Amino acid sequence: MIVSWKDCFLLQRTDCRGVVKVIMKKLRASVRSHRKPLANHERRTKCALSSSQTTPSAPDGQAKQKREELLQASVSPYHLFRDMADVTTFRRNLLSWYDQEKRDLPWRRWVKQEANLDRRAYAVWVSEVMLQQTQVATVIDYYTRWMQKWPTLQDLANASLEEVNQLWSGLGYYSRGRRLQEGARKVVEELGGHMPRTAETLQQLLPGVGRYTAGAIASIAFDQVTGVVDGNVLRVLCRVRAVGADPSSTLVSHHLWSLAHQLVDPARPGDFNQAAMELGATVCTPQHPLCSQCPVQSLCQAYQRVEREQLSALPGSPDIEECGSLFPALKTRQCQLCLPPTKPWDPALGVTNFPRKASRRPPREEYSATCVLEHPRATGSPLILLVQRPNSGLLAGLWEFPSVTLEPSEQHQHKALLRELQRLSGPLPGARPQHLGEVIHIFSHIKLTYQVYSLALEGQTPVAPAPPGARWLTWEEFHSAAVSTAMKKVFRVYEDHRRGTRKGSKRPRMSTPSSRKKPSRGQQILDSFFQPRIPTDTPNSTAQ
């Protein structure tokens, strides 16, 4: 059963909270009535995965439609597109602008030129994965090299994880590359080399493919009429419909996806979704939006709010519809989609009041000591030792300098650094690692501080074989190896220090003992550990 606007306004005169009670009662009844058909449909779908082009069954589609209607019944029209004429205008203006202003990007050219649907979907898939949390300018070169090396799903499936990590090096979020290859292997080995054709099956069958990526692939490669919501689209929709609540909340997320599905152009779904993303990336930007160049300015509630602020000082200024005037019941309670009372409208921010920035936990702080262990050669740069990280967890499978985790408050933890170096190169009775400085690198959820050391194995000829999981590389080989951006920062500190020492130049701008006023607590403990135990006048031993 569907909750009507009439139900809401009949209850308005007594208690607006009755609106919510009626909606929730009918929502629970609707869910109960469709739970069994939905479960049966899911079992049938799971048993027929080979048919990747199946469409949702009638009960599933009806349940989804009722959920959308119930959601809209609880939302003020201020945050909706009430008039189909506005939807038509939005589509027409956005696509017309996109046809004239879209950027020339390699993945768009690839899709336009590729007739094979599986290759087209693969090209979109690679671009969407790379563009997650990464700027377009950075991705272009990586995408071009990737598609040159692995132009088909079969090529990627046959590659090694080492090769994937090597090409991905520096792009960040390294699990993306690993999951992309896992997905390619699944398509080749289990799905006969054919990509699933719908957003639902793409998300269900491919590892690492979420709702947005599935929708982008399905609409751009296969013309499925489905909306998408990424960071750019989220910003556009929040401003166009003045959604100021926390965008990470379930209610807001459902509402934005509902808007995206409503707006997508059925004749050009892929182009429409790319146009919405393009608008957010180039015009409706986070800090400095170019409202004068926006093709949907006339439909933007945030922009109209700015205009109202500018006209409010003039006598007889016209009223612009807002949430409370369109849904009087909301005057007695807080709208769940409007700006929260704790963060009301700020005239100085204009349209950038929307969307509200989601609260984020600060990254946890971790500390590590890492040592560049070098083996000088008669000619050329010295060899440096790298060890491979475990195949799971942070930076899985990548190579790094010998490192140990530090606990600055516990001195015994620092003994692990020397033990690690001795495990890799044999006894070091006369060696003393030299502290070069520190590097701070912030991952998505971790702020990691590296104390950077170097140690030269003087007079060791020939080079002893590296133990399993380690290898000696030249400087040139290091730059093409599968290493993280953090390790590249560590190498720059080592490289600049070594060249600066040889040339007598100034120290690099990275933090060094001479440039810091006071060593950190962890540095003091580490230095105090090395000084009494490792003399400086004993010759080095042979590496083993």
C-alpha positions as CSV (number, residue, x, y, z in Angstrom):
1,M,0.0,0.0,0.0
2,I,1.3,3.5,-0.9
3,V,1.2,6.4,1.5
4,S,-0.3,9.4,-0.2
5,W,0.1,13.1,0.4
6,K,-3.5,13.2,1.6
7,D,-2.6,10.9,4.5
8,C,0.2,13.2,5.5
9,F,-1.9,16.4,5.5
10,L,-4.8,14.8,7.3
11,L,-2.5,14.0,10.1
12,Q,-0.8,17.4,10.0
13,R,-3.4,19.2,12.1
14,T,-3.0,16.8,15.1
15,D,0.6,15.6,15.3
16,C,3.1,15.7,12.5
17,R,4.8,12.7,14.1
18,G,1.8,10.7,13.0
19,V,3.1,11.1,9.4
20,V,6.2,9.2,10.2
21,K,4.3,6.5,12.2
22,V,1.9,5.8,9.3
23,I,4.7,5.7,6.8
24,M,6.8,3.3,8.9
25,K,3.7,1.1,9.5
26,K,3.0,0.8,5.8
27,L,6.7,0.4,5.0
28,R,6.9,-2.6,7.3
29,A,3.8,-4.1,5.8
30,S,5.2,-3.7,2.3
31,V,8.5,-5.3,3.2
32,R,6.8,-8.3,4.9
33,S,4.6,-8.8,1.9
34,H,7.5,-8.9,-0.5
35,R,10.2,-10.5,1.6
36,K,9.3,-14.1,0.6
37,P,9.1,-13.4,-3.2
38,L,12.4,-11.4,-3.0
39,A,14.1,-14.3,-1.2
40,N,12.9,-16.8,-3.8
41,H,14.0,-14.5,-6.6
42,E,17.5,-14.2,-5.1
43,R,17.9,-18.0,-4.9
44,R,16.7,-18.4,-8.5
45,T,19.2,-15.6,-9.6
46,K,22.1,-17.2,-7.7
47,C,21.4,-20.6,-9.4
48,A,21.4,-19.0,-12.9
49,L,24.5,-16.8,-12.8
50,S,25.4,-17.9,-16.3
51,S,22.6,-15.7,-17.7
52,S,24.1,-12.3,-16.9
53,Q,21.4,-10.4,-18.9
54,T,18.5,-11.4,-16.7
55,T,16.1,-8.6,-15.7
56,P,14.6,-8.1,-12.3
57,S,11.4,-10.1,-11.7
58,A,8.0,-8.5,-11.4
59,P,7.9,-8.8,-7.5
60,D,11.4,-7.4,-7.2
61,G,10.5,-4.4,-9.5
62,Q,7.2,-3.8,-7.7
63,A,8.9,-3.8,-4.3
64,K,11.6,-1.4,-5.4
65,Q,9.0,0.9,-6.8
66,K,7.0,0.9,-3.6
67,R,10.1,1.6,-1.6
68,E,10.8,4.6,-3.8
69,E,7.2,5.8,-3.4
70,L,7.3,5.4,0.3
71,L,10.6,7.3,0.5
72,Q,9.2,10.2,-1.6
73,A,6.1,10.3,0.5
74,S,8.3,11.1,3.5
75,V,10.3,13.8,1.7
76,S,9.4,17.4,1.1
77,P,8.7,18.3,-2.6
78,Y,11.5,20.9,-2.1
79,H,14.0,18.1,-2.5
80,L,12.3,16.4,-5.4
81,F,11.7,17.0,-9.1
82,R,7.9,17.3,-8.9
83,D,7.4,18.4,-12.5
84,M,8.4,16.1,-15.4
85,A,9.0,19.2,-17.5
86,D,11.8,20.1,-15.1
87,V,13.3,16.6,-15.6
88,T,13.1,17.0,-19.4
89,T,14.8,20.4,-19.2
90,F,17.5,19.1,-17.0
91,R,18.3,16.3,-19.4
92,R,18.3,18.5,-22.5
93,N,20.4,21.3,-21.0
94,L,22.9,19.0,-19.5
95,L,23.4,16.8,-22.6
96,S,23.6,19.9,-24.9
97,W,26.3,21.4,-22.6
98,Y,28.2,18.1,-22.5
99,D,28.2,17.7,-26.3
100,Q,30.0,21.1,-26.6
101,E,32.2,21.1,-23.5
102,K,33.2,17.6,-22.7
103,R,36.9,16.9,-22.2
104,D,38.8,14.7,-24.7
105,L,39.8,11.7,-22.5
106,P,41.5,8.5,-23.6
107,W,38.8,6.2,-22.1
108,R,36.1,8.1,-23.9
109,R,37.9,7.7,-27.2
110,W,38.4,4.0,-26.5
111,V,34.7,3.4,-25.8
112,K,33.7,5.4,-28.9
113,Q,36.0,3.4,-31.2
114,E,35.5,0.0,-29.7
115,A,32.6,-2.1,-31.3
116,N,33.2,-5.2,-29.2
117,L,31.0,-4.9,-26.1
118,D,33.2,-6.9,-23.8
119,R,36.3,-4.8,-24.7
120,R,34.2,-1.6,-24.4
121,A,33.1,-2.6,-20.9
122,Y,36.6,-3.5,-19.9
123,A,37.9,-0.1,-21.0
124,V,35.2,1.6,-18.9
125,W,35.9,-0.7,-16.0
126,V,39.7,0.1,-15.9
127,S,39.0,3.9,-16.1
128,E,36.4,3.9,-13.4
129,V,38.6,1.9,-11.0
130,M,41.6,4.2,-11.6
131,L,39.5,7.3,-11.2
132,Q,38.4,6.3,-7.7
133,Q,39.9,8.8,-5.3
134,T,42.4,9.9,-8.0
135,Q,42.4,13.0,-10.2
136,V,41.9,12.8,-14.0
137,A,45.2,14.4,-14.7
138,T,47.0,11.7,-12.8
139,V,45.0,8.8,-14.3
140,I,45.5,9.7,-18.0
141,D,49.1,8.4,-18.2
142,Y,48.4,5.3,-16.1
143,Y,45.4,4.4,-18.2
144,T,47.2,4.8,-21.4
145,R,50.1,2.6,-20.3
146,W,47.7,0.0,-18.9
147,M,45.6,-0.3,-22.0
148,Q,48.8,-0.5,-24.2
149,K,50.1,-3.3,-22.0
150,W,46.8,-5.2,-21.5
151,P,44.3,-4.1,-24.1
152,T,41.9,-7.0,-23.4
153,L,40.5,-8.9,-20.4
154,Q,42.5,-12.0,-21.5
155,D,45.8,-10.0,-21.5
156,L,45.2,-8.8,-18.0
157,A,44.1,-12.2,-16.8
158,N,47.4,-13.6,-18.0
159,A,49.5,-11.0,-16.3
160,S,51.3,-11.5,-12.9
161,L,50.4,-9.6,-9.8
162,E,53.9,-8.3,-9.7
163,E,53.4,-6.7,-13.2
164,V,50.1,-5.2,-12.1
165,N,51.6,-3.7,-8.9
166,Q,54.6,-2.4,-10.9
167,L,52.4,-0.5,-13.4
168,W,50.1,0.7,-10.6
169,S,53.0,2.0,-8.5
170,G,52.4,5.6,-7.4
171,L,48.7,5.5,-8.2
172,G,47.7,4.7,-4.6
173,Y,45.0,2.4,-3.2
174,Y,46.8,-0.6,-4.5
175,S,44.1,-3.1,-3.8
176,R,42.2,-1.6,-6.7
177,G,44.7,-3.0,-9.2
178,R,44.7,-6.4,-7.5
179,R,40.9,-6.7,-7.5
180,L,40.8,-5.5,-11.1
181,Q,43.0,-8.4,-12.1
182,E,41.0,-10.8,-10.0
183,G,37.9,-9.7,-11.8
184,A,39.4,-10.1,-15.2
185,R,40.5,-13.7,-14.3
186,K,37.0,-14.5,-13.1
187,V,35.4,-13.2,-16.4
188,V,37.9,-15.2,-18.4
189,E,37.8,-18.4,-16.4
190,E,34.2,-18.5,-15.1
191,L,32.1,-16.4,-17.4
192,G,33.5,-17.4,-20.8
193,G,35.3,-14.1,-21.4
194,H,32.0,-12.1,-21.4
195,M,31.3,-9.2,-19.1
196,P,28.0,-9.2,-17.2
197,R,25.6,-6.9,-19.0
198,T,23.6,-5.3,-16.2
199,A,24.5,-3.2,-13.2
200,E,23.0,-5.8,-10.9
201,T,25.0,-8.7,-12.2
202,L,28.2,-6.7,-12.5
203,Q,28.0,-5.8,-8.8
204,Q,27.1,-9.3,-7.9
205,L,29.7,-11.2,-9.9
206,L,32.8,-9.0,-10.1
207,P,35.1,-8.5,-7.0
208,G,35.6,-4.9,-6.0
209,V,32.8,-3.6,-8.2
210,G,30.4,-1.6,-6.2
211,R,27.1,0.1,-7.0
212,Y,28.6,3.1,-8.7
213,T,31.2,1.3,-10.8
214,A,28.5,-1.3,-11.9
215,G,26.2,1.5,-12.9
216,A,28.9,3.4,-14.8
217,I,29.9,0.2,-16.8
218,A,26.3,-0.8,-17.5
219,S,25.2,2.6,-18.7
220,I,28.3,3.6,-20.7
221,A,29.2,0.3,-22.2
222,F,25.8,-1.4,-22.5
223,D,23.3,1.6,-22.5
224,Q,21.4,0.3,-19.5
225,V,19.1,3.0,-18.2
226,T,20.5,3.4,-14.7
227,G,21.7,6.3,-12.7
228,V,25.1,6.7,-10.9
229,V,26.2,8.7,-7.9
230,D,29.9,9.4,-7.4
231,G,31.4,12.3,-5.5
232,N,30.8,14.7,-8.4
233,V,27.2,13.7,-9.0
234,L,26.5,13.8,-5.3
235,R,27.6,17.4,-5.2
236,V,25.5,18.4,-8.2
237,L,22.4,16.7,-6.9
238,C,22.8,18.1,-3.3
239,R,23.0,21.6,-4.7
240,V,20.3,21.3,-7.3
241,R,17.8,20.0,-4.7
242,A,19.3,21.7,-1.6
243,V,20.1,18.5,0.2
244,G,22.1,19.6,3.3
245,A,22.0,16.6,5.5
246,D,24.9,14.3,6.0
247,P,25.5,12.7,2.5
248,S,26.9,9.5,4.1
249,S,23.6,8.8,5.9
250,T,21.4,6.0,4.6
251,L,18.4,8.3,4.1
252,V,20.4,10.9,2.0
253,S,22.2,8.1,0.0
254,H,18.8,6.5,-0.9
255,H,17.4,9.9,-1.9
256,L,20.3,10.8,-4.1
257,W,20.3,7.5,-5.9
258,S,16.5,7.9,-6.4
259,L,17.1,11.3,-8.0
260,A,19.9,9.9,-10.2
261,H,17.6,7.1,-11.5
262,Q,14.8,9.6,-12.1
263,L,17.0,12.1,-14.1
264,V,19.0,9.7,-16.3
265,D,18.1,10.1,-20.0
266,P,16.7,6.8,-21.3
267,A,17.9,7.6,-24.8
268,R,21.5,8.4,-23.8
269,P,22.1,7.0,-20.3
270,G,25.9,6.6,-20.6
271,D,26.4,10.1,-21.9
272,F,24.0,11.6,-19.3
273,N,25.9,10.0,-16.4
274,Q,29.2,11.1,-17.8
275,A,27.8,14.6,-18.3
276,A,26.7,14.7,-14.7
277,M,30.1,13.7,-13.5
278,E,31.7,16.2,-15.9
279,L,29.5,19.0,-14.6
280,G,30.6,18.3,-11.0
281,A,34.3,18.0,-12.0
282,T,34.6,21.2,-14.1
283,V,31.7,23.6,-13.2
284,C,30.0,22.5,-9.9
285,T,33.3,22.2,-8.1
286,P,33.7,21.9,-4.3
287,Q,35.1,25.3,-3.5
288,H,34.8,27.6,-6.4
289,P,31.7,26.6,-8.6
290,L,31.2,28.4,-11.9
291,C,27.5,29.0,-11.5
292,S,27.3,31.4,-14.4
293,Q,28.4,28.6,-16.7
294,C,26.1,25.9,-15.3
295,P,23.6,24.5,-17.8
296,V,21.1,23.6,-15.1
297,Q,21.3,26.9,-13.1
298,S,17.6,27.6,-13.5
299,L,16.7,24.4,-11.7
300,C,19.2,24.7,-8.9
301,Q,17.6,25.3,-5.5
302,A,21.0,26.3,-3.9
303,Y,21.5,29.0,-6.6
304,Q,18.0,30.3,-6.0
305,R,18.7,30.5,-2.3
306,V,21.7,32.7,-3.1
307,E,19.5,34.9,-5.2
308,R,17.0,35.2,-2.5
309,E,19.7,36.3,-0.1
310,Q,20.8,39.0,-2.5
311,L,17.2,40.2,-3.0
312,S,16.1,40.0,0.6
313,A,17.2,43.5,1.4
314,L,15.0,45.0,-1.3
315,P,11.4,46.0,-0.5
316,G,8.8,43.8,-2.1
317,S,11.2,41.0,-3.0
318,P,9.5,37.8,-4.2
319,D,9.6,34.7,-2.0
320,I,11.4,31.7,-3.2
321,E,9.9,28.4,-2.3
322,E,11.7,26.6,0.5
323,C,11.2,23.3,2.3
324,G,8.8,24.6,5.0
325,S,6.6,26.5,2.7
326,L,6.1,23.5,0.4
327,F,5.5,21.0,3.3
328,P,3.9,22.9,6.2
329,A,4.1,19.8,8.4
330,L,7.8,20.1,8.5
331,K,7.6,23.5,10.3
332,T,7.1,21.6,13.5
333,R,9.9,19.1,13.0
334,Q,13.3,19.1,11.4
335,C,13.4,18.0,7.8
336,Q,15.8,15.1,7.4
337,L,17.3,16.4,4.2
338,C,17.8,20.1,5.0
339,L,20.8,21.7,6.5
340,P,21.0,20.6,10.2
341,P,20.3,23.2,12.9
342,T,23.9,22.8,14.1
343,K,25.2,24.0,10.7
344,P,22.6,26.4,9.3
345,W,22.9,28.3,6.0
346,D,26.0,30.5,5.8
347,P,25.5,33.4,3.3
348,A,29.2,33.7,2.9
349,L,29.4,30.1,1.5
350,G,26.6,30.5,-1.1
351,V,26.0,27.3,-3.0
352,T,28.9,25.6,-1.3
353,N,26.7,25.2,1.8
354,F,25.8,22.0,-0.1
355,P,26.7,19.3,0.3
356,R,27.5,19.1,4.0
357,K,30.9,17.7,4.6
358,A,30.7,14.2,6.1
359,S,32.4,13.9,9.4
360,R,35.6,11.9,9.1
361,R,37.6,10.2,11.8
362,P,41.2,11.4,11.9
363,P,43.6,8.8,10.6
364,R,45.3,6.7,13.3
365,E,48.9,7.4,13.8
366,E,51.5,4.7,13.3
367,Y,55.3,4.8,13.4
368,S,58.0,2.8,11.6
369,A,61.7,2.6,11.3
370,T,63.0,1.9,7.8
371,C,66.6,1.4,6.6
372,V,68.0,1.7,3.1
373,L,70.6,-1.0,3.2
374,E,73.1,-0.4,0.4
375,H,75.9,-2.4,-1.1
376,P,78.5,-0.2,-2.9
377,R,79.8,-1.3,-6.3
378,A,83.0,-0.4,-8.1
379,T,81.0,1.5,-10.7
380,G,77.5,3.0,-10.8
381,S,75.1,3.4,-8.1
382,P,75.1,1.0,-5.1
383,L,72.6,-1.9,-4.9
384,I,69.8,-1.4,-2.4
385,L,67.8,-4.1,-0.7
386,L,64.0,-4.4,-0.9
387,V,61.7,-6.9,0.8
388,Q,58.2,-7.8,-0.3
389,R,55.2,-7.1,1.9
390,P,52.6,-9.9,2.7
391,N,50.0,-10.7,0.1
392,S,47.2,-9.2,2.3
393,G,46.7,-6.1,4.2
394,L,48.1,-2.6,3.6
395,L,50.2,-2.3,0.4
396,A,49.9,-6.0,-0.1
397,G,52.5,-7.6,-2.4
398,L,54.5,-4.3,-2.8
399,W,58.2,-3.9,-2.2
400,E,59.7,-1.8,0.6
401,F,63.0,-1.1,2.4
402,P,63.5,-3.3,5.5
403,S,61.1,-1.8,8.1
404,V,59.8,-2.5,11.6
405,T,56.9,-1.1,13.4
406,L,57.7,1.3,16.3
407,E,56.2,2.0,19.6
408,P,57.9,5.2,20.8
409,S,57.0,4.5,24.5
410,E,58.5,1.0,24.5
411,Q,62.3,0.8,24.1
412,H,62.5,-3.0,23.5
413,Q,60.4,-2.6,20.3
414,H,63.4,-0.8,18.6
415,K,65.6,-3.8,18.9
416,A,63.6,-5.3,16.0
417,L,65.2,-2.9,13.5
418,L,68.7,-4.3,14.1
419,R,67.4,-7.9,14.2
420,E,65.7,-7.4,10.8
421,L,68.8,-6.0,9.2
422,Q,70.9,-8.8,10.6
423,R,68.4,-11.4,9.3
424,L,68.7,-10.0,5.8
425,S,72.5,-9.3,5.6
426,G,74.1,-11.4,8.4
427,P,76.0,-10.2,11.5
428,L,76.6,-6.5,11.7
429,P,79.0,-6.1,14.7
430,G,80.5,-2.8,13.4
431,A,77.6,-1.3,11.7
432,R,75.7,1.7,12.8
433,P,72.7,2.9,10.8
434,Q,72.7,6.6,10.1
435,H,69.6,8.5,10.7
436,L,68.6,10.7,7.7
437,G,65.3,12.2,8.8
438,E,61.7,11.3,8.8
439,V,58.9,10.9,6.2
440,I,55.2,11.3,6.9
441,H,52.8,9.7,4.6
442,I,49.0,9.7,5.0
443,F,47.1,6.7,3.7
444,S,43.3,6.8,3.6
445,H,43.0,5.8,7.3
446,I,46.6,5.8,8.6
447,K,49.1,8.6,9.2
448,L,52.4,6.7,9.1
449,T,55.7,8.4,10.2
450,Y,58.9,6.7,9.0
451,Q,62.2,7.2,10.7
452,V,64.6,6.9,7.8
453,Y,68.0,5.3,8.2
454,S,70.7,4.1,5.8
455,L,73.5,1.6,6.3
456,A,76.3,0.8,3.8
457,L,77.9,-2.6,3.7
458,E,81.4,-1.4,2.9
459,G,83.8,-3.7,1.1
460,Q,81.3,-6.5,0.5
461,T,82.2,-8.2,-2.7
462,P,80.6,-10.1,-4.3
463,V,77.0,-9.4,-3.2
464,A,75.5,-12.1,-1.1
465,P,72.3,-13.6,-2.4
466,A,69.2,-12.0,-0.9
467,P,67.1,-14.2,1.3
468,P,63.6,-15.4,0.1
469,G,61.2,-12.5,-0.2
470,A,64.0,-10.0,-0.8
471,R,66.1,-8.8,-3.7
472,W,69.0,-6.4,-4.5
473,L,68.2,-3.6,-7.0
474,T,70.1,-0.8,-8.7
475,W,68.7,2.7,-8.3
476,E,67.4,2.6,-11.9
477,E,65.6,-0.7,-11.2
478,F,64.1,0.8,-8.0
479,H,62.3,3.5,-10.0
480,S,60.5,0.9,-12.1
481,A,59.8,-1.5,-9.3
482,A,56.4,-2.1,-7.6
483,V,56.9,0.2,-4.7
484,S,54.6,2.6,-2.9
485,T,54.7,6.3,-3.0
486,A,55.8,6.3,0.7
487,M,58.9,4.3,-0.2
488,K,59.6,6.7,-3.1
489,K,59.6,9.5,-0.5
490,V,62.0,7.5,1.7
491,F,64.3,6.9,-1.3
492,R,64.4,10.6,-2.1
493,V,65.5,11.4,1.5
494,Y,68.3,8.8,1.1
495,E,69.2,9.8,-2.5
496,D,69.4,13.5,-1.6
497,H,71.4,12.9,1.5
498,R,73.9,10.7,-0.3
499,R,74.3,13.2,-3.2
500,G,74.5,16.1,-0.7
501,T,77.1,14.4,1.3
502,R,79.3,13.7,-1.7
503,K,78.9,17.2,-3.1
504,G,79.0,19.0,0.2
505,S,75.7,20.6,-0.6
506,K,73.0,21.6,1.9
507,R,70.7,19.0,3.3
508,P,67.3,18.4,1.6
509,R,64.2,20.1,2.8
510,M,62.9,16.8,4.4
511,S,63.1,16.7,8.2
512,T,66.7,15.8,9.3
513,P,68.5,15.8,12.6
514,S,70.3,19.1,11.8
515,S,67.1,20.9,10.8
516,R,65.0,19.9,13.7
517,K,65.1,21.8,17.0
518,K,64.5,18.7,19.1
519,P,64.5,15.0,18.2
520,S,61.2,13.2,18.6
521,R,60.7,10.8,21.5
522,G,61.0,7.8,19.2
523,Q,64.2,9.1,17.7
524,Q,65.7,9.7,21.1
525,I,65.0,6.1,22.2
526,L,66.3,4.7,18.9
527,D,69.5,6.7,19.0
528,S,70.1,5.7,22.7
529,F,69.7,2.1,21.7
530,F,72.2,2.2,18.9
531,Q,74.9,4.3,20.6
532,P,76.0,2.1,23.5
533,R,75.8,-1.2,21.6
534,I,77.3,-0.6,18.2
535,P,80.8,0.8,18.2
536,T,81.8,3.0,15.2
537,D,85.4,1.9,14.9
538,T,84.9,-1.8,14.2
539,P,85.2,-2.9,10.5
540,N,82.1,-4.3,8.9
541,S,81.6,-8.0,8.5
542,T,80.9,-9.9,5.4
543,A,77.2,-10.0,4.4
544,Q,75.6,-13.4,4.3
